[in-house]
Amino acid sequence: MSKFTLLEVSGESCANCYTLLPVVRKLAGERGIGVEHLEVTPQNAARVQALAVDRVPTLIVFKDGAEVARCTGFQPEEILSLWLDAKLEA
């Protein structure tokens, strides 16, 4: 069975990121997916760069450790729910 995880990348002064995080956690929890939150800080700059994140918020779906999908920018809960379901079924 495949293991999915969801990485949420945000910036500390990003209002959309702050609004989106609880929604992401709710959607992931409903699907039994782990969520990792990565704040863009000088300490995390190398990881953010390695992930090629150029804007926040960014959501990255990993399947067995490999990236399978990415979504950037604020999205309404309904759209994120549909997007996430599609990526988990693919």
C-alpha positions in Angstrom: 0.0 0.0 0.0 1.3 3.4 -0.9 2.0 6.0 1.7 1.0 9.6 1.0 2.2 12.7 2.8 1.4 16.4 2.2 3.9 19.1 2.6 2.5 22.6 3.2 5.1 25.4 2.6 4.2 28.8 3.9 5.7 32.2 4.9 5.3 33.7 8.3 3.8 37.0 7.0 1.5 35.3 4.4 -2.1 35.8 5.3 -3.2 33.2 2.7 -0.9 30.6 4.2 -2.2 31.3 7.7 -5.8 30.8 6.5 -5.0 27.7 4.4 -3.1 25.7 7.0 -6.1 24.6 9.1 -8.0 23.7 6.0 -5.1 21.6 4.7 -4.8 19.8 8.1 -8.6 19.1 8.1 -8.6 17.7 4.6 -5.5 15.6 5.2 -6.9 14.3 8.5 -10.1 13.2 6.8 -8.0 11.2 4.3 -5.6 9.8 6.9 -2.6 11.6 5.3 0.2 13.1 7.4 0.9 16.8 7.0 4.2 18.5 7.4 4.4 22.2 7.7 7.5 24.0 6.4 8.0 27.6 7.2 10.1 29.6 4.8 12.9 31.0 7.0 16.6 31.5 6.6 17.2 28.2 8.5 15.0 26.3 6.0 16.2 28.2 2.8 18.2 25.3 1.5 15.3 22.8 1.7 12.9 25.3 0.2 15.3 25.9 -2.7 15.8 22.1 -3.1 12.0 21.7 -3.4 12.0 24.5 -6.0 9.3 26.4 -4.1 9.1 29.9 -5.6 5.9 31.1 -3.9 3.7 30.5 -0.9 1.5 28.8 -0.1 2.6 25.7 -1.9 1.2 22.2 -1.3 3.2 19.2 -2.4 1.8 15.6 -2.4 4.4 12.9 -1.9 3.7 9.2 -2.7 6.2 6.9 -1.1 8.6 9.8 -0.7 8.4 11.0 -4.4 6.6 14.2 -5.4 3.5 13.4 -7.4 1.6 16.7 -7.4 2.0 20.4 -6.5 -0.5 23.3 -6.0 0.5 26.9 -5.4 -1.5 29.8 -4.3 -4.6 30.0 -2.2 -7.4 27.7 -3.2 -10.9 27.4 -1.6 -11.5 24.2 0.5 -13.8 22.7 -2.1 -11.2 23.0 -4.9 -8.4 21.6 -2.6 -10.6 18.7 -1.7 -11.2 17.8 -5.3 -7.6 18.3 -6.2 -6.3 16.2 -3.3 -8.8 13.3 -4.0 -7.7 13.3 -7.7 -4.0 13.1 -6.8 -4.6 10.3 -4.3 -6.5 8.2 -6.8 -4.0 8.7 -9.6 
